[in-house]
Amino acid sequence: MKKIVVNTVATAVAALALLASGGAYAQATEASTAAARELFEAMNYRTMMNGMMQQMAQGIGNSMRAGAEAAIRNNPKASEQDKQAAIIKMEAELPAAIKPVQEMLSDPSLVDEVLAETVPLYARTYTADELKQITAFYRTPVGSKMLASMPKLMAEGMQIGQQVVARRVGPLMQKMQENKKTK
């Protein structure tokens, strides 16, 4: 009987320990979530994202135009005359396609939604202490400079990435066309 009581008490203590650790995990998650929100505030994330979205909205027309034009020009089944006609048609229809994308990118609720879904990601990835350390960095002069430079660096980085990819698309399309001819 004594053995059963000891085992029951041990089981109860183990169960309480598990419950307590679950509670500690929940607190850590709440603390990490609060620290992630503080980080995004220190980063001036909303303003930074709004700036990035504005840059994307401004550049989306050129990106869409370049993509559509590349697809038209690299169509091996179309004659030069067909390609020219398709480009003229694309230029006429493109503004109507660009406008809703620009409006979507300019919608302030888009940044709110991204922020709401990003905070839990950071809270899962970093501990509250780590998030506080990152926040402290962004509040230093170097961290502030980094944040101020980020939109410009990201925009220029995206342009560089597009240029690098564009240099590879032509040869890739040519290789794909050659492979079609040999089959």
Backbone as CSV, one residue per row, in Angstrom:
resi,resn,N_x,N_y,N_z,CA_x,CA_y,CA_z,C_x,C_y,C_z
1,MET,0.827,-1.189,0.000,0.000,0.000,0.000,0.868,1.248,0.000
2,LYS,1.936,1.228,0.807,2.849,2.353,0.887,3.474,2.605,-0.477
3,LYS,3.815,1.535,-1.185,4.429,1.641,-2.504,3.479,2.311,-3.505
4,ILE,2.198,1.960,-3.429,1.194,2.540,-4.321,1.067,4.033,-4.044
5,VAL,1.038,4.420,-2.779,0.925,5.839,-2.399,2.153,6.600,-2.891
6,VAL,3.334,6.033,-2.697,4.569,6.683,-3.154,4.548,6.847,-4.669
7,ASN,4.142,5.812,-5.386,4.063,5.894,-6.846,3.028,6.924,-7.291
8,THR,1.901,6.974,-6.585,0.857,7.939,-6.915,1.353,9.361,-6.670
9,VAL,2.022,9.559,-5.551,2.575,10.881,-5.244,3.636,11.254,-6.286
10,ALA,4.496,10.308,-6.638,5.535,10.576,-7.636,4.912,10.935,-8.977
11,THR,3.855,10.215,-9.346,3.160,10.512,-10.604,2.533,11.900,-10.551
12,ALA,1.924,12.226,-9.416,1.297,13.543,-9.261,2.341,14.652,-9.326
13,VAL,3.487,14.437,-8.681,4.569,15.430,-8.713,5.082,15.593,-10.147
14,ALA,5.242,14.485,-10.860,5.708,14.554,-12.260,4.706,15.305,-13.127
15,ALA,3.422,15.028,-12.897,2.385,15.720,-13.665,2.397,17.214,-13.372
16,LEU,2.549,17.575,-12.105,2.631,18.995,-11.746,3.858,19.651,-12.372
17,ALA,4.967,18.926,-12.392,6.186,19.462,-13.007,5.971,19.726,-14.482
18,LEU,5.295,18.794,-15.158,5.006,18.992,-16.583,4.099,20.193,-16.798
19,LEU,3.066,20.295,-15.951,2.173,21.449,-16.060,2.921,22.751,-15.795
20,ALA,3.775,22.728,-14.807,4.540,23.933,-14.462,5.473,24.309,-15.594
21,SER,6.113,23.322,-16.209,7.022,23.645,-17.313,6.237,24.170,-18.502
22,GLY,5.026,23.640,-18.701,4.180,24.159,-19.773,3.830,25.611,-19.523
23,GLY,3.554,25.934,-18.277,3.265,27.320,-17.916,4.473,28.202,-18.132
24,ALA,5.655,27.698,-17.802,6.883,28.471,-18.003,7.110,28.709,-19.487
25,TYR,6.806,27.690,-20.303,6.947,27.852,-21.751,5.987,28.921,-22.261
26,ALA,4.751,28.887,-21.752,3.776,29.893,-22.176,4.251,31.290,-21.798
27,GLN,4.853,31.423,-20.590,5.358,32.723,-20.178,6.515,33.156,-21.070
28,ALA,7.376,32.212,-21.396,8.501,32.545,-22.269,7.984,33.003,-23.626
29,THR,6.951,32.350,-24.121,6.378,32.738,-25.402,5.777,34.137,-25.308
30,GLU,5.054,34.396,-24.227,4.485,35.738,-24.037,5.597,36.773,-23.914
31,ALA,6.638,36.437,-23.172,7.762,37.357,-23.011,8.467,37.569,-24.352
32,SER,8.642,36.496,-25.112,9.289,36.614,-26.421,8.428,37.433,-27.378
33,THR,7.126,37.228,-27.306,6.220,37.996,-28.169,6.284,39.481,-27.825
34,ALA,6.279,39.786,-26.541,6.385,41.190,-26.116,7.734,41.769,-26.542
35,ALA,8.800,40.983,-26.400,10.129,41.454,-26.800,10.205,41.632,-28.320
36,ALA,9.533,40.761,-29.071,9.518,40.898,-30.534,8.781,42.181,-30.936
37,ARG,7.680,42.462,-30.272,6.951,43.712,-30.560,7.831,44.925,-30.255
38,GLU,8.556,44.855,-29.146,9.460,45.951,-28.786,10.564,46.104,-29.832
39,LEU,11.079,44.981,-30.319,12.100,45.022,-31.372,11.567,45.728,-32.612
40,PHE,10.378,45.342,-33.057,9.817,45.947,-34.258,9.527,47.433,-34.065
41,GLU,9.198,47.809,-32.841,9.007,49.231,-32.541,10.349,49.962,-32.634
42,ALA,11.398,49.365,-32.035,12.729,49.978,-32.083,13.242,50.061,-33.520
43,MET,12.870,49.080,-34.325,13.298,49.059,-35.725,12.512,50.051,-36.579
44,ASN,11.448,50.622,-36.015,10.552,51.478,-36.782,10.061,50.690,-38.001
45,TYR,9.735,49.434,-37.732,9.398,48.453,-38.757,8.251,48.900,-39.650
46,ARG,7.219,49.461,-39.042,6.048,49.870,-39.827,6.441,50.906,-40.880
47,THR,7.212,51.903,-40.474,7.652,52.936,-41.416,8.583,52.347,-42.476
48,MET,9.504,51.486,-42.026,10.429,50.860,-42.961,9.672,50.012,-43.996
49,MET,8.710,49.228,-43.533,7.935,48.386,-44.452,7.082,49.235,-45.393
50,ASN,6.507,50.313,-44.872,5.726,51.195,-45.743,6.614,51.757,-46.845
51,GLY,7.846,52.157,-46.493,8.786,52.654,-47.496,9.135,51.593,-48.526
52,MET,9.363,50.368,-48.057,9.678,49.288,-48.988,8.500,48.994,-49.907
53,MET,7.303,49.003,-49.351,6.110,48.747,-50.168,5.918,49.854,-51.204
54,GLN,6.208,51.103,-50.823,6.105,52.204,-51.780,7.115,52.028,-52.907
55,GLN,8.344,51.630,-52.545,9.360,51.393,-53.574,8.940,50.259,-54.485
56,MET,8.386,49.210,-53.916,7.919,48.094,-54.731,6.787,48.542,-55.647
57,ALA,5.866,49.350,-55.105,4.737,49.834,-55.907,5.231,50.678,-57.080
58,GLN,6.264,51.484,-56.829,6.802,52.319,-57.901,7.525,51.493,-58.963
59,GLY,8.196,50.437,-58.551,8.978,49.652,-59.492,8.250,48.478,-60.105
60,ILE,7.044,48.194,-59.627,6.341,47.000,-60.092,5.989,47.084,-61.573
61,GLY,5.695,48.276,-62.049,5.360,48.432,-63.470,6.518,48.023,-64.358
62,ASN,7.723,48.501,-64.030,8.894,48.134,-64.823,9.177,46.642,-64.738
63,SER,9.002,46.071,-63.558,9.232,44.631,-63.395,8.236,43.817,-64.203
64,MET,6.973,44.206,-64.124,5.943,43.484,-64.878,6.178,43.632,-66.380
65,ARG,6.522,44.848,-66.789,6.790,45.104,-68.205,7.967,44.258,-68.684
66,ALA,9.047,44.256,-67.927,10.238,43.499,-68.321,9.940,42.004,-68.398
67,GLY,9.201,41.488,-67.430,8.856,40.070,-67.442,7.980,39.697,-68.618
68,ALA,6.964,40.518,-68.869,6.052,40.235,-69.988,6.783,40.362,-71.321
69,GLU,7.610,41.387,-71.442,8.345,41.581,-72.693,9.329,40.442,-72.937
70,ALA,10.004,40.001,-71.901,10.948,38.881,-72.044,10.215,37.622,-72.482
71,ALA,9.038,37.381,-71.904,8.254,36.207,-72.283,7.833,36.282,-73.745
72,ILE,7.443,37.473,-74.170,7.024,37.650,-75.570,8.211,37.469,-76.511
73,ARG,9.294,38.152,-76.211,10.467,38.100,-77.101,11.108,36.714,-77.156
74,ASN,10.969,35.937,-76.093,11.585,34.613,-76.058,10.643,33.497,-76.479
75,ASN,9.498,33.856,-77.039,8.545,32.853,-77.521,9.022,32.350,-78.888
76,PRO,9.531,31.135,-78.952,10.074,30.637,-80.215,9.006,30.374,-81.278
77,LYS,7.755,30.270,-80.856,6.679,29.979,-81.807,6.125,31.231,-82.480
78,ALA,6.484,32.412,-81.953,5.943,33.667,-82.491,6.907,34.273,-83.499
79,SER,6.337,34.814,-84.568,7.150,35.529,-85.558,7.491,36.904,-84.999
80,GLU,8.429,37.597,-85.646,8.780,38.958,-85.196,7.568,39.875,-85.246
81,GLN,6.750,39.707,-86.275,5.544,40.531,-86.407,4.579,40.227,-85.256
82,ASP,4.417,38.943,-84.928,3.545,38.559,-83.810,4.080,39.111,-82.488
83,LYS,5.388,39.068,-82.330,6.008,39.583,-81.101,5.769,41.078,-80.976
84,GLN,5.937,41.810,-82.069,5.696,43.256,-82.028,4.246,43.556,-81.690
85,ALA,3.323,42.813,-82.282,1.901,43.006,-81.992,1.610,42.682,-80.521
86,ALA,2.210,41.628,-80.017,1.999,41.249,-78.623,2.558,42.305,-77.669
87,ILE,3.695,42.893,-78.024,4.276,43.952,-77.184,3.376,45.184,-77.184
88,ILE,2.852,45.538,-78.317,1.933,46.686,-78.405,0.685,46.415,-77.556
89,LYS,0.155,45.196,-77.659,-1.022,44.834,-76.868,-0.694,44.848,-75.377
90,MET,0.469,44.312,-75.031,0.888,44.284,-73.628,1.005,45.700,-73.089
91,GLU,1.613,46.604,-73.846,1.763,47.996,-73.406,0.405,48.658,-73.194
92,ALA,-0.580,48.295,-74.006,-1.916,48.879,-73.854,-2.628,48.319,-72.617
93,GLU,-2.416,47.031,-72.332,-3.125,46.389,-71.236,-2.395,46.491,-69.890
94,LEU,-1.111,46.752,-69.933,-0.297,46.733,-68.721,-0.733,47.736,-67.649
95,PRO,-1.050,48.985,-67.998,-1.456,49.929,-66.932,-2.634,49.421,-66.102
96,ALA,-3.582,48.758,-66.730,-4.739,48.232,-65.997,-4.324,47.096,-65.062
97,ALA,-3.274,46.372,-65.408,-2.787,45.286,-64.556,-1.902,45.826,-63.430
98,ILE,-1.169,46.886,-63.704,-0.252,47.458,-62.716,-1.014,48.152,-61.592
99,LYS,-2.054,48.877,-61.936,-2.774,49.694,-60.954,-3.251,48.899,-59.738
100,PRO,-3.941,47.759,-59.901,-4.391,47.040,-58.699,-3.240,46.494,-57.851
101,VAL,-2.141,46.143,-58.497,-0.985,45.658,-57.736,-0.396,46.809,-56.919
102,GLN,-0.291,47.988,-57.533,0.209,49.155,-56.803,-0.713,49.521,-55.645
103,GLU,-2.021,49.439,-55.864,-2.974,49.741,-54.796,-2.832,48.744,-53.654
104,MET,-2.653,47.465,-53.987,-2.489,46.447,-52.960,-1.222,46.706,-52.154
105,LEU,-0.122,47.041,-52.819,1.139,47.309,-52.137,1.085,48.582,-51.306
106,SER,0.193,49.502,-51.661,0.055,50.775,-50.934,-0.952,50.702,-49.797
107,ASP,-1.647,49.601,-49.657,-2.654,49.441,-48.609,-1.958,49.328,-47.249
108,PRO,-2.213,50.272,-46.322,-1.553,50.232,-45.008,-1.842,48.951,-44.222
109,SER,-2.980,48.333,-44.464,-3.302,47.109,-43.728,-2.387,45.956,-44.144
110,LEU,-1.740,46.047,-45.292,-0.795,45.017,-45.722,0.377,44.946,-44.745
111,VAL,0.901,46.097,-44.369,2.017,46.140,-43.413,1.557,45.628,-42.049
112,ASP,0.340,45.995,-41.644,-0.197,45.507,-40.369,-0.267,43.981,-40.370
113,GLU,-0.718,43.427,-41.481,-0.850,41.970,-41.589,0.519,41.286,-41.563
114,VAL,1.477,41.854,-42.302,2.832,41.292,-42.307,3.414,41.357,-40.893
115,LEU,3.247,42.479,-40.233,3.763,42.646,-38.877,3.124,41.643,-37.917
116,ALA,1.818,41.496,-37.998,1.104,40.577,-37.114,1.589,39.138,-37.290
117,GLU,1.965,38.775,-38.498,2.411,37.405,-38.747,3.918,37.235,-38.553
118,THR,4.664,38.335,-38.528,6.111,38.261,-38.346,6.496,38.221,-36.870
119,VAL,5.749,38.908,-36.024,6.053,38.926,-34.587,6.135,37.502,-34.023
120,PRO,5.146,36.635,-34.270,5.258,35.266,-33.740,6.460,34.494,-34.300
121,LEU,6.841,34.765,-35.515,8.016,34.114,-36.103,9.270,34.459,-35.296
122,TYR,9.449,35.725,-35.003,10.601,36.159,-34.208,10.513,35.606,-32.787
123,ALA,9.295,35.583,-32.231,9.111,35.081,-30.862,9.444,33.591,-30.770
124,ARG,9.200,32.842,-31.851,9.546,31.415,-31.869,11.028,31.195,-32.123
125,THR,11.646,32.103,-32.847,13.033,31.930,-33.269,14.023,32.374,-32.199
126,TYR,13.690,33.439,-31.500,14.591,34.016,-30.503,13.955,33.980,-29.121
127,THR,14.800,33.913,-28.102,14.305,34.042,-26.731,14.034,35.520,-26.461
128,ALA,13.313,35.774,-25.394,13.042,37.164,-25.015,14.353,37.910,-24.792
129,ASP,15.325,37.253,-24.147,16.620,37.889,-23.890,17.343,38.218,-25.196
130,GLU,17.331,37.293,-26.132,17.990,37.547,-27.421,17.325,38.717,-28.146
131,LEU,16.012,38.759,-28.118,15.290,39.861,-28.761,15.625,41.198,-28.106
132,LYS,15.786,41.191,-26.786,16.159,42.422,-26.081,17.564,42.868,-26.490
133,GLN,18.458,41.921,-26.705,19.819,42.259,-27.147,19.803,42.847,-28.563
134,ILE,18.999,42.267,-29.429,18.882,42.790,-30.800,18.285,44.192,-30.757
135,THR,17.258,44.367,-29.931,16.625,45.685,-29.781,17.648,46.710,-29.300
136,ALA,18.451,46.317,-28.325,19.484,47.224,-27.808,20.445,47.632,-28.923
137,PHE,20.813,46.690,-29.792,21.694,47.026,-30.917,21.044,48.063,-31.826
138,TYR,19.777,47.859,-32.171,19.113,48.791,-33.080,18.936,50.173,-32.468
139,ARG,19.072,50.288,-31.170,18.976,51.589,-30.512,20.329,52.287,-30.422
140,THR,21.402,51.611,-30.866,22.729,52.244,-30.904,22.834,53.081,-32.180
141,PRO,23.827,53.988,-32.268,24.001,54.763,-33.501,24.216,53.880,-34.743
142,VAL,25.009,52.826,-34.619,25.245,51.939,-35.771,23.961,51.200,-36.147
143,GLY,23.225,50.735,-35.139,21.956,50.059,-35.404,20.959,50.990,-36.062
144,SER,20.900,52.237,-35.600,20.005,53.237,-36.201,20.393,53.515,-37.649
145,LYS,21.717,53.609,-37.895,22.192,53.839,-39.262,21.814,52.659,-40.153
146,MET,21.960,51.463,-39.618,21.601,50.277,-40.394,20.129,50.311,-40.779
147,LEU,19.280,50.637,-39.810,17.847,50.703,-40.086,17.512,51.789,-41.098
148,ALA,18.174,52.934,-40.980,17.920,54.030,-41.912,18.370,53.669,-43.323
149,SER,19.440,52.893,-43.429,19.985,52.503,-44.735,19.262,51.313,-45.356
150,MET,18.561,50.550,-44.543,17.970,49.290,-44.989,17.058,49.415,-46.214
151,PRO,16.096,50.332,-46.252,15.227,50.382,-47.438,16.009,50.625,-48.729
152,LYS,16.970,51.548,-48.684,17.769,51.844,-49.874,18.617,50.636,-50.260
153,LEU,19.251,50.021,-49.260,20.080,48.849,-49.535,19.252,47.704,-50.100
154,MET,18.070,47.501,-49.546,17.213,46.414,-50.041,16.744,46.703,-51.464
155,ALA,16.386,47.949,-51.747,15.943,48.302,-53.094,17.079,48.108,-54.097
156,GLU,18.260,48.590,-53.739,19.404,48.414,-54.633,19.791,46.944,-54.741
157,GLY,19.682,46.220,-53.629,19.971,44.798,-53.658,19.005,44.042,-54.560
158,MET,17.732,44.442,-54.529,16.738,43.814,-55.411,17.068,44.098,-56.872
159,GLN,17.481,45.335,-57.172,17.859,45.674,-58.545,19.058,44.849,-58.991
160,ILE,20.030,44.716,-58.112,21.212,43.906,-58.441,20.778,42.468,-58.705
161,GLY,19.925,41.942,-57.836,19.433,40.579,-58.016,18.705,40.409,-59.332
162,GLN,17.870,41.383,-59.688,17.143,41.323,-60.962,18.113,41.363,-62.143
163,GLN,19.151,42.197,-62.040,20.131,42.286,-63.123,20.891,40.974,-63.279
164,VAL,21.284,40.384,-62.162,22.014,39.117,-62.209,21.130,38.031,-62.821
165,VAL,19.879,37.967,-62.384,18.958,36.973,-62.929,18.701,37.244,-64.412
166,ALA,18.507,38.512,-64.777,18.246,38.855,-66.182,19.395,38.417,-67.086
167,ARG,20.638,38.550,-66.605,21.781,38.116,-67.417,21.755,36.612,-67.658
168,ARG,21.145,35.890,-66.749,21.100,34.432,-66.884,19.866,33.949,-67.641
169,VAL,18.809,34.752,-67.655,17.569,34.323,-68.286,17.749,34.148,-69.794
170,GLY,18.404,35.111,-70.432,18.598,35.016,-71.887,19.291,33.720,-72.299
171,PRO,20.485,33.444,-71.745,21.157,32.188,-72.095,20.334,30.949,-71.719
172,LEU,19.605,31.007,-70.608,18.775,29.872,-70.212,17.665,29.640,-71.227
173,MET,17.016,30.717,-71.633,15.943,30.600,-72.636,16.502,30.060,-73.945
174,GLN,17.674,30.541,-74.327,18.306,30.067,-75.563,18.611,28.572,-75.456
175,LYS,19.140,28.144,-74.338,19.461,26.731,-74.131,18.189,25.884,-74.179
176,MET,17.120,26.384,-73.570,15.854,25.651,-73.579,15.310,25.529,-74.998
177,GLN,15.446,26.601,-75.779,14.991,26.554,-77.164,15.820,25.552,-77.972
178,GLU,17.111,25.518,-77.740,17.983,24.572,-78.432,17.628,23.128,-78.051
179,ASN,17.321,22.928,-76.795,16.933,21.588,-76.354,15.624,21.138,-76.994
180,LYS,14.688,22.081,-77.204,13.423,21.753,-77.867,13.666,21.364,-79.319
181,LYS,14.601,22.067,-79.958,14.884,21.795,-81.372,15.520,20.422,-81.564
182,THR,16.313,19.990,-80.610,17.017,18.711,-80.743,16.122,17.519,-80.378
183,LYS,14.987,17.763,-79.797,14.089,16.657,-79.418,13.136,16.299,-80.495
